[in-house]
Amino acid sequence: QRETLRQDLESKYLVIFQNYARDLEAVQKLYEKHKYEPPIPRNAPPVAGNIMWARQLLRRIEAPMQRFAQNKALMATKESKKIVKTYNKVAKALIEFETLWHQAWLR
């Protein structure tokens, strides 16, 4: 019984991970759509607003990935490698976006 429960949980984890992949794609599309003019809060300074926007998107994808990374069986699948690659690409773009705005502010 315990083994069947484990298998059932693994399949549910896989479904949740696939839903996460769709969310990851949505964040990627949001970034591509708004990277030149991000939506920022009304009274926020432009640089701080842009950095806040990028950090919010990063936080949205980072927390679930940290949970998924703890599941070794899930990370061993072929599909997960593709999702992790997409995550790394999006996270890198968001961090670079934040760094560029920060460097421009320092000048």
Residue pairs with C-beta under 8 A, 6 or more apart in sequence:
10 73
10 74
13 68
13 71
13 74
14 74
14 77
17 68
17 74
17 79
17 80
17 83
18 79
20 64
20 65
20 68
20 83
21 83
21 86
23 60
23 61
23 64
24 61
24 83
24 86
24 87
24 90
25 86
27 57
27 60
27 61
27 90
28 86
28 89
28 90
30 57
31 57
31 90
31 93
31 94
31 97
34 53
35 97
38 49
38 50
38 53
38 54
39 53
40 46
40 49
40 50
40 52
40 53
41 49
41 52
44 52
47 101
47 102
47 104
47 105
50 97
50 101
51 98
51 101
51 102
54 94
54 95
54 97
54 98
54 101
55 94
55 98
57 94
58 91
58 94
58 95
58 98
61 87
61 90
61 91
62 91
65 84
65 87
68 74
68 75
68 80
69 75
74 80
75 84
